[in-house]
Amino acid sequence: MTALTPRLSELAAAHGVATEFWDWQGRHVDVAAETVLAVLEALGVQAQTPGQVESALADVEERAWRRPLPPVVVVVEGQAPEVLVNVPEGKEFTARVVLEDGRRRKLGALEREREARVMGGVTTVRVALDLGTRLPLGWHTVEVSCDQQVHTMPLVVTPAAIALPESLAPEGAQSWGLMTQLYAMRSAESWGIGDLADLGDAGAWAAGLGAEFVLVNPLHAAEPVPPIEPSPYLPTSRRFVSPLYIRIEDVPEVAYLSAAERQLVEWHADDAKRYLDLEFLERDAVWMAKEAALRMIFKQRRSLRRDRNFHAFVEREGRGLVDFATWCALSQVHGTWWRQWPAELQDPRSAAVESFREKWAEEVEFHCWLQWILDEQLARVQRDLVDTGMSIGVISDLAVGVHPDGADAWGLGDALARGVTVGAPADQYNQMGQDWSQPPWRPDKLAELAYAPYRDMVRAALRHSGGLRVDHVIGLFRLWWIPEGMKPFQGTYVRYDHDAMIGILLLEAHRAGAVVVGEDLGTVEPWVRDYLAGRGVMGTSILWFERDWDGDGALLDPESWRELCLGTVTTHDLPPTAGYLEGVHIDLRHRLGLLERTLEEERAEDERSREEVLADLRRRGLLRPGAGVPDQVEALHSFLTRTPAKLIGVSVSDLAGDKRVINQPGTDEEYPNWRVPLAGPDGSRVLLEELFTWRSARRLARTVARAD
């Protein structure tokens, strides 16, 4: 079948697969039938023939009748949730809800006409349970007893919206904070890579200037053996953390090292610190040095108290941690590409994997221990920042997805779709679209698993944070799926239950007392930003792109900006502000062959756009005529303070006057993405100790540290 028939379109719609969409230029696009068929296959639906389509549609219609209860129901606090239960006709049943705290409430049925259907020769009736409107927030369980069987269903009650911190609640209140790529932000004590102690020190410095948060790049786990993927947005796991960020000297068991062992640790430290002087970051070499030191420390005795804490951590993290640690151990034996492992090791629940885990128990324990050390150091950073007076502290960053051969792709099984990758449709910056090579969540499997993998991931990201930035938050509504073998622009959208995805995110954020910032840039359906704002999720506003896109494209006045957002001048996909002002991104894209127009045309358009912004700053009295780049950078940040944006982010790269591009979208090895260390205006390295003494850095920080 090559035609997109009405019945195939109906089947696609039933599974949330788009058969049409509007592109970035406002044009209507029909999705090719081949794309729809491939995406349906990735969802476990065969639809190659008319007969398969009819069978699949029948399956959709009958699915809700096959089981006594839905796999999960996610509702908003204060609303009366409708839970439908299927019971054999004439059979009595009892129902109750078991609250998260163990309390039980008996449930009755709503009085209304009952639907009925014959399933397997048995007439089944559908009854609506009356749960009322006073259920507390939390993860509860509905139990239905019928015919000597007990059926259960998770019931998740989520906040209608999350509240702002007290410091941001008053009208006109505004807070500022740092934005940093931690690996690039190094100190003299770093082992060649910025670590969690550096994060704490940078936050403490900023807190002294009135900062309320530090937004950090995703700290997700990378490969346990070289080569280590440099992009923090392509991790092996989003639930666990990269041990590259451990500050070795802060591990308590260092105190138990012998003199000879201490000497070895110092030797490894000196070896790693050599990489502070290189032009680009050397993750592989740094990790080899850190790993050697950490293995020595791991073998030291632990006090009874700390040993109990470690085992309590392992028990709390459960199967997810054990699977991750097992994948790490397997990777050291068989390599990190698990799809090339022996077939019996590709299933985390196989007897062969269990046998391996027993044989390599100490190695598995080592990787569990690394996560415990990271958990302790992350907790300390957040605690210290709050103690300095920050109202938010660390804002973690949650990447869109994971590496297709990583720990999550192995351990989460069919919760992630196979045969497709996540990306983005064509837009004005990438007219062929983008393929991020990451497997997406399967919306149907997430529901069957009661969203547990998603919840555990969000919960881990929020455990020691005062906030969470969700990269490409639109992906909680719909994601662009690209079938294997097809070009990025040949994909289509797949929808998710956004009420469930956002609701669970807000429930975990509410419990953590955290703010949520959604990166809502790019192609966004008009209603989505209103929905997110209505539920208390902040958006992301970048100064260069804040225009009246629904009108004439003119620059927005500062007072026209939205209030519920993180306002910034730049982002990691743009050069630092000084570099942007000098057009380094245009020259770089020209060298890499990424320009759609001639160099002269691109430069002219870029200069016109930048000059429009600078002229606006001069008109507002924020920038004097003839001012140089440093003054322009300050004026741009001063503009942010005139907006109602609740949060203002200042890049550490801007504090240093750095100009080099951090990440050039659309490239892989053509440019050293994510490998550029923090540098000054002349391109020479800048360590934190130096940056803290610079008057220019303090002056820029004071520009945004306005008094309310």
C-alpha positions as CSV (number, residue, x, y, z in Angstrom):
1,M,0.0,0.0,0.0
2,T,1.5,3.4,-1.0
3,A,-1.6,5.6,-0.8
4,L,-2.6,7.4,2.3
5,T,-6.2,6.1,2.4
6,P,-8.9,7.5,4.8
7,R,-8.8,4.3,6.8
8,L,-5.0,4.5,7.1
9,S,-5.3,8.1,8.2
10,E,-7.9,7.1,10.8
11,L,-5.5,4.5,12.1
12,A,-2.6,6.9,12.2
13,A,-4.8,9.4,14.1
14,A,-5.7,6.8,16.7
15,H,-2.0,6.3,17.4
16,G,-1.2,10.0,17.5
17,V,0.7,9.9,14.2
18,A,0.2,13.1,12.1
19,T,-0.7,12.7,8.4
20,E,-0.4,16.4,7.8
21,F,1.1,19.5,9.4
22,W,1.9,23.2,8.8
23,D,5.5,24.0,8.2
24,W,7.6,26.9,9.4
25,Q,6.5,29.0,6.4
26,G,2.8,28.4,7.1
27,R,2.4,25.9,4.3
28,H,0.2,22.8,4.6
29,V,2.2,19.6,4.2
30,D,0.8,16.1,3.6
31,V,2.9,13.3,5.1
32,A,4.0,10.5,2.7
33,A,2.3,7.2,3.3
34,E,5.7,5.5,3.5
35,T,6.5,7.7,6.5
36,V,3.2,7.0,8.2
37,L,3.6,3.2,7.7
38,A,7.2,3.2,9.1
39,V,6.2,5.2,12.2
40,L,3.2,2.9,12.8
41,E,5.5,-0.1,12.6
42,A,7.8,1.5,15.2
43,L,4.7,1.7,17.4
44,G,4.1,-2.0,16.9
45,V,1.3,-1.5,14.3
46,Q,1.3,-3.4,11.0
47,A,-0.6,-1.6,8.3
48,Q,0.9,-2.6,5.0
49,T,-2.3,-4.0,3.6
50,P,-6.0,-3.0,3.8
51,G,-6.6,-6.1,5.8
52,Q,-3.9,-5.2,8.4
53,V,-5.4,-1.7,8.6
54,E,-8.8,-3.0,9.4
55,S,-7.4,-5.5,11.9
56,A,-5.4,-2.7,13.6
57,L,-8.5,-0.4,13.7
58,A,-10.5,-3.2,15.3
59,D,-7.8,-3.7,17.9
60,V,-7.9,0.0,18.7
61,E,-11.7,-0.1,19.2
62,E,-11.5,-3.2,21.4
63,R,-8.4,-2.4,23.4
64,A,-10.2,-0.5,26.1
65,W,-12.6,-3.4,26.7
66,R,-10.0,-6.1,27.1
67,R,-8.8,-5.1,30.5
68,P,-10.8,-4.3,33.7
69,L,-9.1,-1.0,34.2
70,P,-7.0,1.4,32.1
71,P,-3.2,1.1,32.5
72,V,-3.1,4.5,34.3
73,V,-5.2,7.6,34.8
74,V,-3.5,11.0,35.3
75,V,-5.8,13.8,36.5
76,V,-5.6,17.4,37.8
77,E,-6.2,18.2,41.5
78,G,-9.8,19.4,42.1
79,Q,-11.2,17.8,39.0
80,A,-13.5,14.8,39.1
81,P,-11.6,12.1,37.3
82,E,-13.5,9.6,35.3
83,V,-12.3,6.0,35.8
84,L,-14.1,3.4,33.7
85,V,-14.1,-0.2,34.9
86,N,-15.2,-3.2,32.9
87,V,-16.9,-6.1,34.7
88,P,-18.9,-9.1,33.6
89,E,-22.6,-8.4,33.5
90,G,-24.4,-9.4,36.6
91,K,-21.3,-9.7,38.7
92,E,-21.0,-7.6,41.9
93,F,-17.8,-5.6,42.4
94,T,-16.3,-3.3,45.0
95,A,-13.9,-0.5,44.4
96,R,-11.6,1.7,46.5
97,V,-8.7,4.0,46.1
98,V,-5.6,3.4,48.2
99,L,-3.9,6.8,48.8
100,E,-0.2,7.1,48.7
101,D,-0.1,7.4,52.5
102,G,-2.0,4.1,52.9
103,R,-5.4,5.5,53.7
104,R,-8.3,3.8,51.9
105,R,-11.5,5.3,50.5
106,K,-14.5,3.3,49.2
107,L,-15.7,4.2,45.8
108,G,-19.1,4.0,44.3
109,A,-20.4,4.1,40.8
110,L,-21.9,7.0,38.9
111,E,-25.5,6.6,38.0
112,R,-25.8,6.7,34.3
113,E,-26.6,4.3,31.5
114,R,-24.0,1.6,31.2
115,E,-22.3,0.6,28.0
116,A,-22.0,-3.1,27.2
117,R,-20.1,-5.3,24.8
118,V,-19.6,-9.0,24.2
119,M,-16.0,-10.0,24.7
120,G,-14.9,-13.6,24.3
121,G,-18.5,-14.8,24.6
122,V,-19.0,-12.8,27.9
123,T,-21.1,-9.7,28.1
124,T,-19.0,-7.0,29.7
125,V,-20.5,-3.8,31.1
126,R,-18.6,-0.5,31.6
127,V,-19.1,1.4,34.9
128,A,-17.8,4.8,35.8
129,L,-16.4,5.1,39.3
130,D,-17.1,8.2,41.4
131,L,-13.7,9.4,42.7
132,G,-14.9,12.8,43.8
133,T,-12.9,16.0,43.6
134,R,-11.0,15.9,46.9
135,L,-8.2,13.5,46.1
136,P,-4.8,14.8,47.4
137,L,-1.8,15.2,45.1
138,G,0.2,12.0,44.7
139,W,0.6,8.5,43.2
140,H,-2.4,6.5,44.4
141,T,-3.9,3.1,43.4
142,V,-7.5,2.2,42.4
143,E,-8.4,-1.4,43.4
144,V,-11.4,-3.2,42.0
145,S,-12.5,-6.6,43.4
146,C,-14.7,-8.7,41.3
147,D,-15.3,-12.5,41.0
148,Q,-12.6,-13.2,43.5
149,Q,-10.0,-11.2,41.6
150,V,-8.4,-7.9,42.5
151,H,-7.4,-5.5,39.7
152,T,-5.3,-2.4,40.3
153,M,-4.5,0.8,38.4
154,P,-2.2,3.7,39.2
155,L,-4.0,7.0,39.7
156,V,-1.8,10.1,39.5
157,V,-3.2,13.4,40.9
158,T,-1.2,16.4,39.7
159,P,-1.2,20.1,40.4
160,A,-3.2,22.4,38.3
161,A,-0.2,24.7,38.3
162,I,3.0,25.1,40.2
163,A,3.6,28.2,42.2
164,L,6.6,30.6,41.9
165,P,9.1,30.8,44.8
166,E,8.2,33.5,47.3
167,S,11.1,35.6,46.0
168,L,9.5,35.7,42.5
169,A,5.8,35.9,43.5
170,P,5.4,39.6,44.0
171,E,4.5,41.6,40.9
172,G,7.6,43.0,39.2
173,A,10.0,40.7,41.1
174,Q,12.9,39.5,39.0
175,S,15.9,37.3,39.8
176,W,19.1,36.7,37.9
177,G,21.5,33.8,37.7
178,L,24.4,32.2,35.9
179,M,24.1,29.9,32.9
180,T,27.1,27.6,32.5
181,Q,28.5,24.7,30.5
182,L,30.1,23.1,33.6
183,Y,32.6,21.0,31.8
184,A,34.1,24.1,30.2
185,M,34.1,26.2,33.4
186,R,37.3,25.1,35.1
187,S,39.5,26.1,38.0
188,A,43.1,25.4,38.9
189,E,41.9,22.5,41.0
190,S,39.9,20.9,38.2
191,W,41.2,17.8,36.7
192,G,41.0,19.3,33.2
193,I,37.2,19.4,33.3
194,G,34.9,21.6,35.3
195,D,33.4,19.7,38.2
196,L,30.8,20.0,40.9
197,A,33.1,21.9,43.3
198,D,33.6,24.4,40.5
199,L,29.8,24.6,40.2
200,G,29.5,25.4,43.9
201,D,32.3,28.0,43.8
202,A,30.8,29.8,40.8
203,G,27.4,29.8,42.4
204,A,28.8,31.2,45.7
205,W,30.6,34.0,43.8
206,A,27.3,34.9,41.9
207,A,25.3,34.7,45.1
208,G,27.5,37.3,46.6
209,L,26.3,39.6,43.7
210,G,22.7,38.8,44.3
211,A,22.2,35.8,42.0
212,E,19.4,33.4,42.8
213,F,20.3,30.4,40.6
214,V,22.8,28.6,38.5
215,L,21.5,27.0,35.3
216,V,23.9,24.1,34.3
217,N,24.1,22.0,31.2
218,P,22.7,18.4,31.4
219,L,25.0,16.5,33.7
220,H,23.6,13.2,32.4
221,A,25.8,10.1,32.3
222,A,28.1,9.5,29.3
223,E,30.0,6.4,28.3
224,P,32.0,4.7,31.0
225,V,34.9,4.0,28.6
226,P,36.4,6.1,25.8
227,P,35.5,7.5,23.4
228,I,33.2,9.7,25.5
229,E,30.5,11.5,23.6
230,P,31.2,15.3,24.1
231,S,27.6,16.4,23.7
232,P,25.8,16.7,27.0
233,Y,22.6,16.5,25.0
234,L,23.4,12.9,23.7
235,P,23.8,11.0,27.0
236,T,23.7,7.3,27.7
237,S,21.2,7.9,30.5
238,R,19.1,10.8,31.5
239,R,18.4,9.4,35.0
240,F,22.1,9.1,36.1
241,V,25.0,11.5,36.2
242,S,28.4,11.5,34.5
243,P,31.2,10.7,37.0
244,L,33.5,13.1,35.1
245,Y,31.9,15.8,37.3
246,I,33.2,14.3,40.6
247,R,35.6,16.4,42.6
248,I,38.0,13.6,43.7
249,E,39.4,15.4,46.7
250,D,35.9,15.8,48.1
251,V,35.2,12.1,48.4
252,P,35.4,11.3,52.2
253,E,37.2,8.0,51.7
254,V,40.3,9.9,50.3
255,A,41.2,10.3,54.0
256,Y,41.8,6.5,54.3
257,L,44.3,6.4,51.4
258,S,47.8,5.3,52.3
259,A,50.7,7.7,51.7
260,A,51.6,5.7,48.5
261,E,48.0,5.8,47.3
262,R,47.8,9.5,48.0
263,Q,50.9,10.0,45.9
264,L,49.3,8.0,43.1
265,V,46.1,10.2,43.2
266,E,48.3,13.3,43.1
267,W,50.1,11.9,40.1
268,H,46.8,11.3,38.3
269,A,45.7,14.8,39.3
270,D,48.9,16.4,37.9
271,D,48.5,14.3,34.7
272,A,44.9,15.5,34.2
273,K,45.6,19.1,35.0
274,R,48.0,19.2,32.1
275,Y,45.0,19.3,29.9
276,L,44.0,22.7,31.3
277,D,46.5,24.2,28.9
278,L,45.2,22.6,25.7
279,E,43.0,24.4,23.2
280,F,40.2,21.9,23.5
281,L,38.9,19.7,26.2
282,E,40.2,16.1,26.5
283,R,37.3,14.1,28.2
284,D,38.8,10.7,27.4
285,A,42.2,11.4,29.0
286,V,40.7,13.2,32.0
287,W,38.3,10.3,32.6
288,M,41.1,7.7,32.5
289,A,42.9,9.7,35.2
290,K,39.8,10.2,37.3
291,E,38.7,6.6,36.9
292,A,42.1,5.3,38.1
293,A,41.9,7.5,41.2
294,L,38.3,6.6,41.9
295,R,39.0,2.9,41.7
296,M,41.6,3.2,44.5
297,I,39.2,5.3,46.6
298,F,36.4,2.8,46.1
299,K,38.5,0.0,47.6
300,Q,39.0,1.9,50.8
301,R,37.0,1.0,53.9
302,R,33.8,2.9,54.6
303,S,32.6,3.7,58.0
304,L,29.5,1.8,59.2
305,R,27.4,5.0,58.8
306,R,28.6,5.6,55.2
307,D,28.2,2.0,54.3
308,R,24.6,2.0,55.4
309,N,24.0,5.2,53.5
310,F,25.5,3.7,50.3
311,H,23.3,0.6,50.5
312,A,20.3,2.7,51.3
313,F,21.0,4.7,48.2
314,V,21.2,1.5,46.1
315,E,18.0,0.2,47.5
316,R,16.2,3.5,46.9
317,E,17.3,3.6,43.3
318,G,16.3,0.0,42.7
319,R,16.3,-1.8,39.5
320,G,17.1,1.3,37.4
321,L,20.5,1.8,39.1
322,V,21.4,-1.9,38.9
323,D,20.6,-2.0,35.2
324,F,22.6,1.2,34.6
325,A,25.6,-0.1,36.6
326,T,25.3,-3.5,34.8
327,W,25.4,-1.8,31.4
328,C,28.5,0.1,32.4
329,A,30.2,-3.1,33.5
330,L,29.1,-4.8,30.3
331,S,30.4,-1.9,28.2
332,Q,33.9,-2.3,29.7
333,V,33.9,-5.9,28.6
334,H,32.0,-5.8,25.3
335,G,32.1,-2.1,24.3
336,T,29.4,0.5,24.5
337,W,27.4,-0.4,21.4
338,W,25.1,-2.9,23.1
339,R,23.3,-3.8,19.8
340,Q,26.6,-5.4,18.8
341,W,26.8,-7.5,22.0
342,P,26.1,-11.2,22.0
343,A,22.3,-11.7,21.5
344,E,21.8,-13.1,25.0
345,L,23.3,-9.9,26.6
346,Q,21.0,-7.5,24.7
347,D,18.1,-8.3,27.0
348,P,18.6,-6.8,30.5
349,R,16.3,-9.5,32.0
350,S,18.1,-12.5,30.4
351,A,19.7,-15.2,32.5
352,A,23.0,-14.4,30.7
353,V,22.9,-10.8,32.0
354,E,22.1,-12.0,35.5
355,S,25.0,-14.5,35.4
356,F,27.3,-11.6,34.2
357,R,26.1,-9.4,37.0
358,E,27.0,-12.1,39.6
359,K,30.4,-12.7,38.1
360,W,31.2,-9.0,37.8
361,A,29.5,-8.0,41.1
362,E,32.3,-5.7,42.2
363,E,32.4,-3.9,38.9
364,V,28.6,-3.3,39.1
365,E,29.0,-2.1,42.7
366,F,31.7,0.3,41.6
367,H,29.4,2.0,39.1
368,C,26.6,2.1,41.8
369,W,29.1,3.7,44.1
370,L,30.1,6.4,41.6
371,Q,26.4,7.4,41.4
372,W,26.2,7.6,45.2
373,I,29.3,9.9,45.3
374,L,27.7,12.1,42.7
375,D,24.4,12.2,44.6
376,E,26.3,13.3,47.7
377,Q,28.2,16.0,45.9
378,L,25.2,17.3,44.0
379,A,23.3,17.5,47.3
380,R,26.1,19.5,48.9
381,V,26.2,22.0,46.0
382,Q,22.5,22.7,46.3
383,R,22.6,22.8,50.1
384,D,25.6,25.2,50.0
385,L,24.0,27.5,47.4
386,V,20.7,27.7,49.4
387,D,22.8,28.5,52.5
388,T,24.4,31.4,50.7
389,G,21.0,32.9,50.3
390,M,20.0,31.7,46.8
391,S,16.2,31.1,46.6
392,I,16.5,28.6,43.8
393,G,20.1,27.2,43.6
394,V,20.9,24.8,40.9
395,I,18.6,24.6,37.8
396,S,19.3,21.2,36.2
397,D,18.9,20.7,32.4
398,L,17.0,17.7,31.0
399,A,18.0,16.6,27.5
400,V,15.5,15.6,24.8
401,G,16.7,12.0,24.6
402,V,19.5,9.5,24.9
403,H,22.1,7.8,22.7
404,P,20.6,4.8,20.8
405,D,23.3,2.5,22.1
406,G,23.3,3.9,25.6
407,A,22.2,2.5,29.0
408,D,18.7,3.8,28.8
409,A,18.1,2.4,25.3
410,W,19.3,-1.0,26.7
411,G,17.6,-0.9,30.1
412,L,14.3,0.6,29.2
413,G,13.5,-1.9,26.5
414,D,10.5,-1.2,24.3
415,A,9.6,1.9,26.3
416,L,11.8,3.6,23.6
417,A,10.8,3.2,20.0
418,R,13.0,1.2,17.6
419,G,13.5,2.0,13.9
420,V,13.0,5.7,14.3
421,T,14.9,8.7,15.7
422,V,14.0,12.1,17.0
423,G,14.7,15.3,15.2
424,A,13.1,18.5,14.0
425,P,11.4,19.4,10.7
426,A,12.8,21.9,8.3
427,D,12.9,25.5,9.5
428,Q,14.5,28.8,8.5
429,Y,17.9,27.8,10.1
430,N,18.0,24.1,9.0
431,Q,16.0,23.8,5.8
432,M,16.7,20.0,5.5
433,G,15.5,19.4,9.0
434,Q,17.5,17.9,11.9
435,D,18.1,14.3,13.0
436,W,19.3,14.0,16.6
437,S,19.8,10.2,16.4
438,Q,17.9,9.6,19.6
439,P,15.1,7.0,20.1
440,P,11.8,8.5,21.3
441,W,9.6,7.4,24.1
442,R,6.7,5.2,22.9
443,P,3.6,6.9,24.1
444,D,1.7,3.7,24.3
445,K,4.4,1.9,26.3
446,L,4.8,4.8,28.7
447,A,1.1,4.6,29.5
448,E,1.3,0.8,30.0
449,L,4.2,1.4,32.4
450,A,2.2,4.1,34.3
451,Y,4.9,6.6,33.2
452,A,7.3,5.1,35.8
453,P,10.5,5.5,33.7
454,Y,9.6,9.1,32.9
455,R,8.7,9.8,36.5
456,D,12.0,8.3,37.8
457,M,14.0,10.4,35.3
458,V,12.3,13.6,36.3
459,R,12.5,12.8,40.0
460,A,16.2,12.2,39.8
461,A,16.8,15.4,37.9
462,L,14.9,17.3,40.6
463,R,16.3,15.6,43.7
464,H,19.1,18.1,44.4
465,S,17.9,21.1,42.3
466,G,15.7,24.1,42.8
467,G,14.6,24.1,39.2
468,L,14.5,22.1,36.0
469,R,15.0,23.3,32.5
470,V,13.3,21.0,30.0
471,D,15.1,21.1,26.6
472,H,12.7,21.1,23.7
473,V,9.7,21.1,26.1
474,I,7.5,20.8,23.0
475,G,8.6,17.2,22.9
476,L,6.2,16.5,25.8
477,F,3.4,17.4,23.4
478,R,4.6,16.0,20.1
479,L,8.0,14.9,18.7
480,W,9.3,14.7,15.1
481,W,9.9,11.0,14.4
482,I,12.2,10.1,11.5
483,P,12.1,6.5,10.2
484,E,15.5,4.9,9.7
485,G,16.8,5.4,6.2
486,M,14.8,8.6,5.6
487,K,15.9,12.2,5.6
488,P,15.0,14.5,8.5
489,F,12.5,16.4,6.4
490,Q,10.7,13.1,5.6
491,G,9.5,12.5,9.2
492,T,6.2,13.3,10.9
493,Y,4.9,14.3,14.3
494,V,3.8,11.8,16.9
495,R,1.6,13.1,19.8
496,Y,1.9,12.3,23.5
497,D,-0.6,12.7,26.3
498,H,0.7,16.1,27.2
499,D,-1.7,16.4,30.2
500,A,0.0,13.3,31.7
501,M,3.5,14.3,30.7
502,I,3.2,17.9,32.0
503,G,1.1,16.8,35.0
504,I,3.7,14.3,36.2
505,L,6.5,16.8,35.6
506,L,4.6,19.4,37.8
507,L,3.8,16.9,40.5
508,E,7.5,16.0,40.9
509,A,8.5,19.7,40.7
510,H,5.9,20.6,43.3
511,R,7.2,18.0,45.7
512,A,10.8,19.3,45.1
513,G,9.7,22.9,45.6
514,A,11.3,23.6,42.2
515,V,10.6,25.9,39.2
516,V,10.2,24.5,35.7
517,V,11.6,26.3,32.6
518,G,10.6,25.0,29.2
519,E,12.8,25.6,26.2
520,D,9.9,26.5,23.9
521,L,11.8,27.8,20.9
522,G,11.4,26.7,17.3
523,T,8.2,25.5,15.7
524,V,5.5,25.7,18.4
525,E,1.8,25.3,18.0
526,P,0.1,28.6,19.1
527,W,-1.9,27.1,22.0
528,V,1.1,25.3,23.6
529,R,2.7,28.4,25.2
530,D,-0.6,29.4,26.7
531,Y,-1.1,25.9,28.1
532,L,2.4,25.9,29.7
533,A,1.9,29.3,31.2
534,G,-1.4,28.3,32.6
535,R,0.2,25.5,34.4
536,G,3.1,27.6,35.8
537,V,5.8,26.5,33.4
538,M,8.2,29.3,32.4
539,G,9.1,29.8,28.8
540,T,12.4,30.8,27.2
541,S,12.9,34.2,25.6
542,I,16.1,35.1,23.7
543,L,16.6,38.8,23.1
544,W,17.6,38.5,19.4
545,F,14.4,36.5,18.6
546,E,11.8,38.4,20.6
547,R,9.8,39.9,17.8
548,D,6.1,40.3,16.8
549,W,6.1,37.2,14.6
550,D,2.3,37.4,14.2
551,G,2.5,40.9,12.9
552,D,5.2,42.8,11.0
553,G,8.2,41.1,12.7
554,A,9.2,44.2,14.6
555,L,11.3,44.0,17.8
556,L,9.2,43.7,20.9
557,D,9.3,46.5,23.4
558,P,10.6,45.2,26.7
559,E,7.3,45.7,28.5
560,S,5.7,43.4,25.8
561,W,7.8,40.4,26.8
562,R,6.0,37.7,28.7
563,E,6.5,37.6,32.4
564,L,6.7,33.9,33.0
565,C,10.0,33.2,31.3
566,L,13.7,32.9,31.5
567,G,15.1,35.9,29.5
568,T,18.6,35.7,28.1
569,V,20.7,37.4,25.4
570,T,22.2,34.2,24.1
571,T,22.1,30.4,24.3
572,H,24.4,27.5,23.8
573,D,23.4,27.1,20.1
574,L,24.5,30.7,19.5
575,P,28.0,32.2,20.0
576,P,28.6,34.1,23.3
577,T,27.3,37.6,22.9
578,A,30.6,39.2,22.1
579,G,31.1,36.7,19.3
580,Y,27.5,37.2,18.0
581,L,28.0,40.9,17.8
582,E,31.1,40.3,15.7
583,G,29.3,37.8,13.4
584,V,31.6,34.9,14.2
585,H,28.8,32.5,13.6
586,I,28.4,33.7,10.0
587,D,32.1,33.2,9.3
588,L,32.0,29.8,10.9
589,R,29.0,28.6,9.0
590,H,30.7,29.9,5.8
591,R,33.8,27.8,6.5
592,L,31.7,24.8,7.2
593,G,29.6,25.2,4.0
594,L,26.3,25.6,6.0
595,L,25.1,28.9,4.4
596,E,22.1,28.9,2.1
597,R,23.0,32.2,0.6
598,T,26.3,33.9,-0.3
599,L,28.6,35.0,2.5
600,E,28.0,38.7,1.6
601,E,24.2,38.2,1.7
602,E,24.3,36.4,5.1
603,R,26.7,39.1,6.5
604,A,24.5,41.9,5.3
605,E,21.3,40.3,6.8
606,D,23.0,39.5,10.1
607,E,24.5,43.0,10.4
608,R,21.1,44.5,9.6
609,S,19.4,42.5,12.2
610,R,22.0,43.2,14.9
611,E,22.1,46.9,14.1
612,E,18.3,47.1,14.5
613,V,18.7,45.8,18.0
614,L,21.6,48.1,18.8
615,A,19.7,51.1,17.4
616,D,16.8,50.3,19.7
617,L,19.2,50.2,22.7
618,R,20.6,53.6,21.7
619,R,17.1,55.0,21.3
620,R,16.3,53.8,24.9
621,G,19.4,55.5,26.3
622,L,21.0,52.1,27.1
623,L,23.9,52.5,24.7
624,R,25.9,55.5,23.7
625,P,26.8,56.0,20.1
626,G,30.1,54.5,19.1
627,A,30.3,52.2,22.1
628,G,32.4,49.1,21.7
629,V,31.5,45.4,22.1
630,P,31.9,45.2,25.9
631,D,29.5,48.1,26.4
632,Q,27.1,46.6,23.8
633,V,27.1,43.3,25.8
634,E,26.2,45.3,29.0
635,A,23.5,47.2,27.3
636,L,21.9,44.1,25.9
637,H,21.8,42.6,29.4
638,S,20.5,45.9,30.8
639,F,17.6,45.7,28.4
640,L,16.6,42.4,30.0
641,T,16.0,44.1,33.3
642,R,13.4,46.3,31.7
643,T,11.3,43.3,30.7
644,P,8.9,41.6,33.1
645,A,10.8,38.3,32.8
646,K,10.8,36.6,36.1
647,L,14.3,35.1,35.5
648,I,17.3,36.6,33.8
649,G,20.2,34.3,32.8
650,V,23.8,35.5,32.2
651,S,26.2,33.2,30.4
652,V,29.5,32.6,32.1
653,S,31.0,32.9,28.6
654,D,29.6,36.5,28.5
655,L,31.2,37.2,31.9
656,A,34.5,36.2,30.4
657,G,34.0,38.0,27.1
658,D,34.4,34.7,25.2
659,K,33.7,34.8,21.5
660,R,34.0,31.1,20.4
661,V,31.0,29.1,19.4
662,I,30.1,26.3,21.9
663,N,28.0,24.2,19.5
664,Q,27.3,24.7,15.8
665,P,24.0,22.9,15.0
666,G,24.2,20.8,11.9
667,T,27.7,19.6,12.5
668,D,29.4,16.7,14.1
669,E,33.1,16.3,13.6
670,E,33.4,19.4,11.4
671,Y,33.6,21.6,14.5
672,P,34.7,20.8,18.1
673,N,31.2,21.1,19.5
674,W,31.0,20.9,23.3
675,R,34.9,20.8,23.5
676,V,35.7,24.5,23.7
677,P,36.8,25.5,27.2
678,L,36.0,28.9,28.7
679,A,38.2,31.6,27.2
680,G,38.7,35.4,27.3
681,P,38.2,37.9,24.5
682,D,41.6,37.0,23.0
683,G,40.8,33.3,23.0
684,S,43.2,32.3,25.8
685,R,41.9,30.1,28.7
686,V,40.2,31.6,31.7
687,L,40.0,29.8,35.0
688,L,37.4,30.5,37.6
689,E,40.0,32.0,40.0
690,E,40.9,34.6,37.4
691,L,37.3,35.3,36.4
692,F,36.3,36.0,40.0
693,T,38.8,38.9,40.1
694,W,37.8,40.6,36.8
695,R,36.0,43.9,37.2
696,S,34.3,43.4,33.8
697,A,32.7,40.2,35.1
698,R,31.4,41.9,38.3
699,R,30.2,44.9,36.3
700,L,28.1,42.7,33.9
701,A,26.7,40.8,36.9
702,R,25.7,44.1,38.6
703,T,24.0,45.2,35.4
704,V,21.3,42.5,35.9
705,A,21.3,42.5,39.7
706,R,18.8,45.3,39.8
707,A,16.9,46.3,43.0
708,D,13.2,45.7,42.9
